[in-house]
């Protein structure tokens, strides 16, 4: 979110049971990373702001950072109601692959 309250789309994430896919700056370029995660996550960091993990509000922010064993590091961000979506994706696809 900008200081004026406008939403800025930096990247787009896709999840499968075995992979994370990131479309970087997807609004203007085609730059896609694919990383295997099946039991390959070595670290997950969750940072929250104005969010109780129950129901997001407009001012809520959620950041999830993961380290995929010797391949890559991810930085996922969500704001407003999308915090609930990122929470659910983290629980479904990431925590179970933490090795």
Backbone as XML, in Angstrom:
<?xml version="1.0"?>
<chain id="A" units="angstrom">
  <residue number="1" name="UNK">
    <atom name="N" x="0.835" y="-1.178" z="0.000"/>
    <atom name="CA" x="0.000" y="0.000" z="0.000"/>
    <atom name="C" x="0.883" y="1.245" z="0.000"/>
  </residue>
  <residue number="2" name="UNK">
    <atom name="N" x="0.479" y="2.213" z="-0.795"/>
    <atom name="CA" x="1.188" y="3.485" z="-0.805"/>
    <atom name="C" x="0.711" y="4.347" z="0.356"/>
  </residue>
  <residue number="3" name="UNK">
    <atom name="N" x="1.401" y="5.453" z="0.599"/>
    <atom name="CA" x="1.002" y="6.370" z="1.655"/>
    <atom name="C" x="-0.398" y="6.923" z="1.412"/>
  </residue>
  <residue number="4" name="UNK">
    <atom name="N" x="-0.797" y="6.971" z="0.148"/>
    <atom name="CA" x="-2.129" y="7.473" z="-0.204"/>
    <atom name="C" x="-3.205" y="6.396" z="-0.068"/>
  </residue>
  <residue number="5" name="UNK">
    <atom name="N" x="-2.823" y="5.177" z="0.274"/>
    <atom name="CA" x="-3.786" y="4.104" z="0.446"/>
    <atom name="C" x="-4.073" y="3.301" z="-0.811"/>
  </residue>
  <residue number="6" name="UNK">
    <atom name="N" x="-3.281" y="3.498" z="-1.867"/>
    <atom name="CA" x="-3.465" y="2.733" z="-3.106"/>
    <atom name="C" x="-2.712" y="1.411" z="-3.027"/>
  </residue>
  <residue number="7" name="UNK">
    <atom name="N" x="-3.312" y="0.373" z="-3.539"/>
    <atom name="CA" x="-2.687" y="-0.946" z="-3.546"/>
    <atom name="C" x="-1.688" y="-1.039" z="-4.698"/>
  </residue>
  <residue number="8" name="UNK">
    <atom name="N" x="-0.497" y="-1.548" z="-4.417"/>
    <atom name="CA" x="0.548" y="-1.731" z="-5.421"/>
    <atom name="C" x="0.807" y="-3.222" z="-5.543"/>
  </residue>
  <residue number="9" name="UNK">
    <atom name="N" x="0.745" y="-3.734" z="-6.760"/>
    <atom name="CA" x="0.994" y="-5.153" z="-6.994"/>
    <atom name="C" x="2.439" y="-5.329" z="-7.437"/>
  </residue>
  <residue number="10" name="UNK">
    <atom name="N" x="3.245" y="-5.956" z="-6.572"/>
    <atom name="CA" x="4.668" y="-6.144" z="-6.853"/>
    <atom name="C" x="4.938" y="-7.487" z="-7.502"/>
  </residue>
  <residue number="11" name="UNK">
    <atom name="N" x="4.309" y="-8.527" z="-6.978"/>
    <atom name="CA" x="4.499" y="-9.861" z="-7.527"/>
    <atom name="C" x="3.268" y="-10.701" z="-7.233"/>
  </residue>
  <residue number="12" name="UNK">
    <atom name="N" x="3.206" y="-11.851" z="-7.865"/>
    <atom name="CA" x="2.070" y="-12.741" z="-7.719"/>
    <atom name="C" x="2.603" y="-14.134" z="-7.419"/>
  </residue>
  <residue number="13" name="UNK">
    <atom name="N" x="2.031" y="-14.794" z="-6.415"/>
    <atom name="CA" x="2.487" y="-16.118" z="-6.011"/>
    <atom name="C" x="1.453" y="-17.178" z="-6.334"/>
  </residue>
  <residue number="14" name="UNK">
    <atom name="N" x="1.935" y="-18.331" z="-6.785"/>
    <atom name="CA" x="1.110" y="-19.511" z="-7.010"/>
    <atom name="C" x="1.681" y="-20.633" z="-6.154"/>
  </residue>
  <residue number="15" name="UNK">
    <atom name="N" x="0.821" y="-21.475" z="-5.621"/>
    <atom name="CA" x="1.227" y="-22.568" z="-4.750"/>
    <atom name="C" x="0.721" y="-23.886" z="-5.305"/>
  </residue>
  <residue number="16" name="UNK">
    <atom name="N" x="1.564" y="-24.912" z="-5.257"/>
    <atom name="CA" x="1.139" y="-26.277" z="-5.497"/>
    <atom name="C" x="1.638" y="-27.092" z="-4.308"/>
  </residue>
  <residue number="17" name="UNK">
    <atom name="N" x="1.307" y="-28.362" z="-4.258"/>
    <atom name="CA" x="1.784" y="-29.175" z="-3.142"/>
    <atom name="C" x="3.307" y="-29.279" z="-3.122"/>
  </residue>
  <residue number="18" name="UNK">
    <atom name="N" x="3.945" y="-29.159" z="-4.276"/>
    <atom name="CA" x="5.391" y="-29.348" z="-4.319"/>
    <atom name="C" x="6.205" y="-28.148" z="-4.760"/>
  </residue>
  <residue number="19" name="UNK">
    <atom name="N" x="5.561" y="-27.063" z="-5.207"/>
    <atom name="CA" x="6.314" y="-25.929" z="-5.743"/>
    <atom name="C" x="5.711" y="-24.587" z="-5.352"/>
  </residue>
  <residue number="20" name="UNK">
    <atom name="N" x="6.577" y="-23.594" z="-5.309"/>
    <atom name="CA" x="6.175" y="-22.189" z="-5.229"/>
    <atom name="C" x="6.530" y="-21.550" z="-6.556"/>
  </residue>
  <residue number="21" name="UNK">
    <atom name="N" x="5.629" y="-20.759" z="-7.098"/>
    <atom name="CA" x="5.886" y="-20.050" z="-8.349"/>
    <atom name="C" x="5.674" y="-18.562" z="-8.089"/>
  </residue>
  <residue number="22" name="UNK">
    <atom name="N" x="6.625" y="-17.752" z="-8.496"/>
    <atom name="CA" x="6.534" y="-16.310" z="-8.305"/>
    <atom name="C" x="6.595" y="-15.613" z="-9.654"/>
  </residue>
  <residue number="23" name="UNK">
    <atom name="N" x="5.618" y="-14.794" z="-9.935"/>
    <atom name="CA" x="5.620" y="-13.933" z="-11.123"/>
    <atom name="C" x="6.038" y="-12.546" z="-10.642"/>
  </residue>
  <residue number="24" name="UNK">
    <atom name="N" x="7.298" y="-12.212" z="-10.895"/>
    <atom name="CA" x="7.846" y="-10.934" z="-10.430"/>
    <atom name="C" x="7.395" y="-9.803" z="-11.345"/>
  </residue>
  <residue number="25" name="UNK">
    <atom name="N" x="7.064" y="-8.690" z="-10.746"/>
    <atom name="CA" x="6.595" y="-7.502" z="-11.478"/>
    <atom name="C" x="5.679" y="-7.897" z="-12.629"/>
  </residue>
  <residue number="26" name="UNK">
    <atom name="N" x="4.692" y="-8.734" z="-12.329"/>
    <atom name="CA" x="3.838" y="-9.341" z="-13.349"/>
    <atom name="C" x="3.010" y="-8.335" z="-14.136"/>
  </residue>
  <residue number="27" name="UNK">
    <atom name="N" x="2.837" y="-7.144" z="-13.613"/>
    <atom name="CA" x="2.053" y="-6.137" z="-14.328"/>
    <atom name="C" x="2.780" y="-5.673" z="-15.581"/>
  </residue>
  <residue number="28" name="UNK">
    <atom name="N" x="4.125" y="-5.639" z="-15.525"/>
    <atom name="CA" x="4.877" y="-5.083" z="-16.652"/>
    <atom name="C" x="5.826" y="-6.063" z="-17.344"/>
  </residue>
  <residue number="29" name="UNK">
    <atom name="N" x="6.190" y="-7.174" z="-16.707"/>
    <atom name="CA" x="7.151" y="-8.097" z="-17.320"/>
    <atom name="C" x="6.752" y="-9.549" z="-17.064"/>
  </residue>
  <residue number="30" name="UNK">
    <atom name="N" x="7.321" y="-10.442" z="-17.857"/>
    <atom name="CA" x="7.171" y="-11.879" z="-17.649"/>
    <atom name="C" x="8.471" y="-12.395" z="-17.059"/>
  </residue>
  <residue number="31" name="UNK">
    <atom name="N" x="8.498" y="-12.580" z="-15.738"/>
    <atom name="CA" x="9.682" y="-13.047" z="-15.027"/>
    <atom name="C" x="9.184" y="-14.000" z="-13.948"/>
  </residue>
  <residue number="32" name="UNK">
    <atom name="N" x="9.288" y="-15.301" z="-14.206"/>
    <atom name="CA" x="8.690" y="-16.299" z="-13.326"/>
    <atom name="C" x="9.770" y="-17.207" z="-12.740"/>
  </residue>
  <residue number="33" name="UNK">
    <atom name="N" x="9.732" y="-17.375" z="-11.425"/>
    <atom name="CA" x="10.599" y="-18.313" z="-10.722"/>
    <atom name="C" x="9.752" y="-19.476" z="-10.228"/>
  </residue>
  <residue number="34" name="UNK">
    <atom name="N" x="10.317" y="-20.675" z="-10.316"/>
    <atom name="CA" x="9.666" y="-21.872" z="-9.795"/>
    <atom name="C" x="10.665" y="-22.562" z="-8.871"/>
  </residue>
  <residue number="35" name="UNK">
    <atom name="N" x="10.235" y="-22.853" z="-7.646"/>
    <atom name="CA" x="11.133" y="-23.497" z="-6.688"/>
    <atom name="C" x="10.422" y="-24.673" z="-6.030"/>
  </residue>
  <residue number="36" name="UNK">
    <atom name="N" x="11.103" y="-25.823" z="-5.941"/>
    <atom name="CA" x="10.505" y="-26.972" z="-5.258"/>
    <atom name="C" x="10.505" y="-26.735" z="-3.750"/>
  </residue>
  <residue number="37" name="UNK">
    <atom name="N" x="9.416" y="-27.114" z="-3.077"/>
    <atom name="CA" x="9.352" y="-26.911" z="-1.630"/>
    <atom name="C" x="9.107" y="-28.199" z="-0.860"/>
  </residue>
  <residue number="38" name="UNK">
    <atom name="N" x="8.873" y="-29.293" z="-1.538"/>
    <atom name="CA" x="8.528" y="-30.533" z="-0.844"/>
    <atom name="C" x="9.620" y="-30.879" z="0.165"/>
  </residue>
  <residue number="39" name="UNK">
    <atom name="N" x="9.334" y="-30.671" z="1.426"/>
    <atom name="CA" x="10.267" y="-30.920" z="2.534"/>
    <atom name="C" x="11.594" y="-30.202" z="2.355"/>
  </residue>
  <residue number="40" name="UNK">
    <atom name="N" x="11.564" y="-29.045" z="1.678"/>
    <atom name="CA" x="12.798" y="-28.323" z="1.441"/>
    <atom name="C" x="12.857" y="-26.948" z="2.088"/>
  </residue>
  <residue number="41" name="UNK">
    <atom name="N" x="11.850" y="-26.585" z="2.859"/>
    <atom name="CA" x="11.886" y="-25.291" z="3.536"/>
    <atom name="C" x="12.706" y="-25.425" z="4.808"/>
  </residue>
  <residue number="42" name="UNK">
    <atom name="N" x="13.697" y="-24.562" z="4.969"/>
    <atom name="CA" x="14.534" y="-24.639" z="6.158"/>
    <atom name="C" x="14.212" y="-23.550" z="7.169"/>
  </residue>
  <residue number="43" name="UNK">
    <atom name="N" x="13.413" y="-22.545" z="6.777"/>
    <atom name="CA" x="13.112" y="-21.452" z="7.700"/>
    <atom name="C" x="11.880" y="-20.695" z="7.201"/>
  </residue>
  <residue number="44" name="UNK">
    <atom name="N" x="10.995" y="-20.339" z="8.117"/>
    <atom name="CA" x="9.845" y="-19.485" z="7.808"/>
    <atom name="C" x="9.802" y="-18.373" z="8.850"/>
  </residue>
  <residue number="45" name="UNK">
    <atom name="N" x="9.690" y="-17.137" z="8.374"/>
    <atom name="CA" x="9.544" y="-15.988" z="9.268"/>
    <atom name="C" x="8.214" y="-15.316" z="8.962"/>
  </residue>
  <residue number="46" name="UNK">
    <atom name="N" x="7.433" y="-15.035" z="10.003"/>
    <atom name="CA" x="6.140" y="-14.375" z="9.843"/>
    <atom name="C" x="6.172" y="-13.067" z="10.621"/>
  </residue>
  <residue number="47" name="UNK">
    <atom name="N" x="5.855" y="-11.982" z="9.939"/>
    <atom name="CA" x="5.808" y="-10.655" z="10.558"/>
    <atom name="C" x="4.403" y="-10.108" z="10.324"/>
  </residue>
  <residue number="48" name="UNK">
    <atom name="N" x="3.759" y="-9.632" z="11.379"/>
    <atom name="CA" x="2.402" y="-9.119" z="11.232"/>
    <atom name="C" x="2.312" y="-7.711" z="11.800"/>
  </residue>
  <residue number="49" name="UNK">
    <atom name="N" x="1.356" y="-6.969" z="11.274"/>
    <atom name="CA" x="1.106" y="-5.605" z="11.735"/>
    <atom name="C" x="-0.405" y="-5.383" z="11.719"/>
  </residue>
  <residue number="50" name="UNK">
    <atom name="N" x="-0.964" y="-4.991" z="12.836"/>
    <atom name="CA" x="-2.413" y="-4.761" z="12.951"/>
    <atom name="C" x="-3.213" y="-5.962" z="12.452"/>
  </residue>
  <residue number="51" name="UNK">
    <atom name="N" x="-2.758" y="-7.154" z="12.828"/>
    <atom name="CA" x="-3.404" y="-8.386" z="12.372"/>
    <atom name="C" x="-3.359" y="-9.408" z="13.496"/>
  </residue>
  <residue number="52" name="UNK">
    <atom name="N" x="-4.497" y="-10.042" z="13.790"/>
    <atom name="CA" x="-4.583" y="-10.998" z="14.894"/>
    <atom name="C" x="-4.659" y="-12.464" z="14.430"/>
  </residue>
  <residue number="53" name="UNK">
    <atom name="N" x="-4.438" y="-12.714" z="13.147"/>
    <atom name="CA" x="-4.513" y="-14.048" z="12.535"/>
    <atom name="C" x="-5.931" y="-14.608" z="12.508"/>
  </residue>
  <residue number="54" name="UNK">
    <atom name="N" x="-6.923" y="-13.808" z="12.901"/>
    <atom name="CA" x="-8.300" y="-14.274" z="12.878"/>
    <atom name="C" x="-9.068" y="-13.664" z="11.719"/>
  </residue>
  <residue number="55" name="UNK">
    <atom name="N" x="-9.117" y="-12.344" z="11.673"/>
    <atom name="CA" x="-9.815" y="-11.663" z="10.586"/>
    <atom name="C" x="-9.096" y="-10.356" z="10.276"/>
  </residue>
  <residue number="56" name="UNK">
    <atom name="N" x="-8.644" y="-10.223" z="9.047"/>
    <atom name="CA" x="-7.892" y="-9.047" z="8.635"/>
    <atom name="C" x="-8.802" y="-7.830" z="8.508"/>
  </residue>
  <residue number="57" name="UNK">
    <atom name="N" x="-8.190" y="-6.673" z="8.744"/>
    <atom name="CA" x="-8.850" y="-5.387" z="8.538"/>
    <atom name="C" x="-8.117" y="-4.656" z="7.433"/>
  </residue>
  <residue number="58" name="UNK">
    <atom name="N" x="-8.631" y="-3.526" z="7.015"/>
    <atom name="CA" x="-8.008" y="-2.775" z="5.919"/>
    <atom name="C" x="-6.564" y="-2.384" z="6.233"/>
  </residue>
  <residue number="59" name="UNK">
    <atom name="N" x="-6.254" y="-2.098" z="7.502"/>
    <atom name="CA" x="-4.892" y="-1.672" z="7.854"/>
    <atom name="C" x="-3.958" y="-2.846" z="8.180"/>
  </residue>
  <residue number="60" name="UNK">
    <atom name="N" x="-4.461" y="-4.075" z="8.108"/>
    <atom name="CA" x="-3.643" y="-5.252" z="8.410"/>
    <atom name="C" x="-2.550" y="-5.453" z="7.363"/>
  </residue>
  <residue number="61" name="UNK">
    <atom name="N" x="-1.407" y="-5.947" z="7.831"/>
    <atom name="CA" x="-0.289" y="-6.288" z="6.959"/>
    <atom name="C" x="0.287" y="-7.615" z="7.433"/>
  </residue>
  <residue number="62" name="UNK">
    <atom name="N" x="0.698" y="-8.460" z="6.485"/>
    <atom name="CA" x="1.312" y="-9.742" z="6.811"/>
    <atom name="C" x="2.458" y="-9.988" z="5.847"/>
  </residue>
  <residue number="63" name="UNK">
    <atom name="N" x="3.606" y="-10.376" z="6.385"/>
    <atom name="CA" x="4.802" y="-10.677" z="5.600"/>
    <atom name="C" x="5.250" y="-12.082" z="5.965"/>
  </residue>
  <residue number="64" name="UNK">
    <atom name="N" x="5.478" y="-12.921" z="4.967"/>
    <atom name="CA" x="5.960" y="-14.282" z="5.180"/>
    <atom name="C" x="7.232" y="-14.454" z="4.355"/>
  </residue>
  <residue number="65" name="UNK">
    <atom name="N" x="8.307" y="-14.787" z="5.041"/>
    <atom name="CA" x="9.587" y="-15.015" z="4.370"/>
    <atom name="C" x="9.978" y="-16.467" z="4.588"/>
  </residue>
  <residue number="66" name="UNK">
    <atom name="N" x="10.416" y="-17.120" z="3.524"/>
    <atom name="CA" x="10.822" y="-18.529" z="3.590"/>
    <atom name="C" x="12.204" y="-18.695" z="2.980"/>
  </residue>
  <residue number="67" name="UNK">
    <atom name="N" x="12.939" y="-19.636" z="3.503"/>
    <atom name="CA" x="14.200" y="-20.023" z="2.887"/>
    <atom name="C" x="14.040" y="-21.449" z="2.380"/>
  </residue>
  <residue number="68" name="UNK">
    <atom name="N" x="14.239" y="-21.605" z="1.089"/>
    <atom name="CA" x="14.144" y="-22.916" z="0.453"/>
    <atom name="C" x="15.566" y="-23.443" z="0.347"/>
  </residue>
  <residue number="69" name="UNK">
    <atom name="N" x="15.799" y="-24.616" z="0.893"/>
    <atom name="CA" x="17.144" y="-25.156" z="1.036"/>
    <atom name="C" x="18.046" y="-24.864" z="-0.151"/>
  </residue>
  <residue number="70" name="UNK">
    <atom name="N" x="19.010" y="-24.028" z="0.086"/>
    <atom name="CA" x="20.078" y="-23.657" z="-0.849"/>
    <atom name="C" x="19.602" y="-23.304" z="-2.256"/>
  </residue>
  <residue number="71" name="UNK">
    <atom name="N" x="18.335" y="-22.901" z="-2.405"/>
    <atom name="CA" x="17.835" y="-22.527" z="-3.724"/>
    <atom name="C" x="17.449" y="-21.056" z="-3.761"/>
  </residue>
  <residue number="72" name="UNK">
    <atom name="N" x="16.609" y="-20.644" z="-2.847"/>
    <atom name="CA" x="16.061" y="-19.290" z="-2.928"/>
    <atom name="C" x="15.503" y="-18.847" z="-1.591"/>
  </residue>
  <residue number="73" name="UNK">
    <atom name="N" x="15.196" y="-17.573" z="-1.525"/>
    <atom name="CA" x="14.464" y="-17.012" z="-0.396"/>
    <atom name="C" x="13.256" y="-16.278" z="-0.948"/>
  </residue>
  <residue number="74" name="UNK">
    <atom name="N" x="12.136" y="-16.388" z="-0.279"/>
    <atom name="CA" x="10.918" y="-15.740" z="-0.737"/>
    <atom name="C" x="10.551" y="-14.590" z="0.190"/>
  </residue>
  <residue number="75" name="UNK">
    <atom name="N" x="9.864" y="-13.622" z="-0.343"/>
    <atom name="CA" x="9.301" y="-12.522" z="0.434"/>
    <atom name="C" x="7.881" y="-12.313" z="-0.059"/>
  </residue>
  <residue number="76" name="UNK">
    <atom name="N" x="6.911" y="-12.757" z="0.715"/>
    <atom name="CA" x="5.505" y="-12.616" z="0.344"/>
    <atom name="C" x="4.855" y="-11.572" z="1.230"/>
  </residue>
  <residue number="77" name="UNK">
    <atom name="N" x="4.053" y="-10.710" z="0.631"/>
    <atom name="CA" x="3.413" y="-9.622" z="1.363"/>
    <atom name="C" x="1.918" y="-9.634" z="1.078"/>
  </residue>
  <residue number="78" name="UNK">
    <atom name="N" x="1.151" y="-9.245" z="2.081"/>
    <atom name="CA" x="-0.291" y="-9.095" z="1.896"/>
    <atom name="C" x="-0.763" y="-7.904" z="2.703"/>
  </residue>
  <residue number="79" name="UNK">
    <atom name="N" x="-1.822" y="-7.278" z="2.222"/>
    <atom name="CA" x="-2.413" y="-6.165" z="2.950"/>
    <atom name="C" x="-3.923" y="-6.327" z="2.973"/>
  </residue>
  <residue number="80" name="UNK">
    <atom name="N" x="-4.544" y="-5.717" z="3.976"/>
    <atom name="CA" x="-5.996" y="-5.774" z="4.087"/>
    <atom name="C" x="-6.503" y="-7.202" z="4.162"/>
  </residue>
  <residue number="81" name="UNK">
    <atom name="N" x="-7.612" y="-7.456" z="3.512"/>
    <atom name="CA" x="-8.254" y="-8.780" z="3.546"/>
    <atom name="C" x="-7.372" y="-9.889" z="2.961"/>
  </residue>
  <residue number="82" name="UNK">
    <atom name="N" x="-6.381" y="-9.537" z="2.147"/>
    <atom name="CA" x="-5.490" y="-10.551" z="1.584"/>
    <atom name="C" x="-4.606" y="-11.200" z="2.654"/>
  </residue>
  <residue number="83" name="UNK">
    <atom name="N" x="-4.492" y="-10.588" z="3.833"/>
    <atom name="CA" x="-3.737" y="-11.210" z="4.920"/>
    <atom name="C" x="-4.330" y="-12.570" z="5.284"/>
  </residue>
  <residue number="84" name="UNK">
    <atom name="N" x="-5.652" y="-12.669" z="5.284"/>
    <atom name="CA" x="-6.293" y="-13.955" z="5.571"/>
    <atom name="C" x="-5.916" y="-14.995" z="4.518"/>
  </residue>
  <residue number="85" name="UNK">
    <atom name="N" x="-5.823" y="-14.576" z="3.268"/>
    <atom name="CA" x="-5.460" y="-15.503" z="2.184"/>
    <atom name="C" x="-4.022" y="-15.982" z="2.348"/>
  </residue>
  <residue number="86" name="UNK">
    <atom name="N" x="-3.102" y="-15.057" z="2.643"/>
    <atom name="CA" x="-1.703" y="-15.441" z="2.830"/>
    <atom name="C" x="-1.557" y="-16.327" z="4.063"/>
  </residue>
  <residue number="87" name="UNK">
    <atom name="N" x="-2.290" y="-16.044" z="5.124"/>
    <atom name="CA" x="-2.287" y="-16.904" z="6.316"/>
    <atom name="C" x="-2.690" y="-18.324" z="5.935"/>
  </residue>
  <residue number="88" name="UNK">
    <atom name="N" x="-3.788" y="-18.459" z="5.195"/>
    <atom name="CA" x="-4.280" y="-19.781" z="4.815"/>
    <atom name="C" x="-3.297" y="-20.513" z="3.899"/>
  </residue>
  <residue number="89" name="UNK">
    <atom name="N" x="-2.697" y="-19.809" z="2.952"/>
    <atom name="CA" x="-1.712" y="-20.432" z="2.055"/>
    <atom name="C" x="-0.476" y="-20.881" z="2.827"/>
  </residue>
  <residue number="90" name="UNK">
    <atom name="N" x="-0.049" y="-20.081" z="3.790"/>
    <atom name="CA" x="1.110" y="-20.438" z="4.616"/>
    <atom name="C" x="0.817" y="-21.708" z="5.404"/>
  </residue>
  <residue number="91" name="UNK">
    <atom name="N" x="-0.352" y="-21.774" z="6.007"/>
    <atom name="CA" x="-0.718" y="-22.967" z="6.777"/>
    <atom name="C" x="-0.846" y="-24.199" z="5.890"/>
  </residue>
  <residue number="92" name="UNK">
    <atom name="N" x="-1.445" y="-24.039" z="4.717"/>
    <atom name="CA" x="-1.704" y="-25.187" z="3.840"/>
    <atom name="C" x="-0.458" y="-25.684" z="3.111"/>
  </residue>
  <residue number="93" name="UNK">
    <atom name="N" x="0.360" y="-24.780" z="2.577"/>
    <atom name="CA" x="1.447" y="-25.195" z="1.696"/>
    <atom name="C" x="2.842" y="-25.085" z="2.299"/>
  </residue>
  <residue number="94" name="UNK">
    <atom name="N" x="3.055" y="-24.198" z="3.228"/>
    <atom name="CA" x="4.420" y="-23.973" z="3.714"/>
    <atom name="C" x="4.753" y="-24.724" z="4.991"/>
  </residue>
  <residue number="95" name="UNK">
    <atom name="N" x="3.919" y="-24.623" z="6.015"/>
    <atom name="CA" x="4.266" y="-25.248" z="7.293"/>
    <atom name="C" x="4.466" y="-26.747" z="7.167"/>
  </residue>
  <residue number="96" name="UNK">
    <atom name="N" x="3.685" y="-27.410" z="6.356"/>
    <atom name="CA" x="3.832" y="-28.861" z="6.179"/>
    <atom name="C" x="5.106" y="-29.269" z="5.458"/>
  </residue>
  <residue number="97" name="UNK">
    <atom name="N" x="5.748" y="-28.315" z="4.789"/>
    <atom name="CA" x="6.992" y="-28.604" z="4.057"/>
    <atom name="C" x="8.236" y="-28.121" z="4.791"/>
  </residue>
  <residue number="98" name="UNK">
    <atom name="N" x="8.066" y="-27.653" z="6.010"/>
    <atom name="CA" x="9.210" y="-27.215" z="6.797"/>
    <atom name="C" x="9.995" y="-28.440" z="7.217"/>
  </residue>
  <residue number="99" name="UNK">
    <atom name="N" x="11.237" y="-28.494" z="6.775"/>
    <atom name="CA" x="12.039" y="-29.688" z="7.025"/>
    <atom name="C" x="12.985" y="-29.466" z="8.085"/>
  </residue>
</chain>
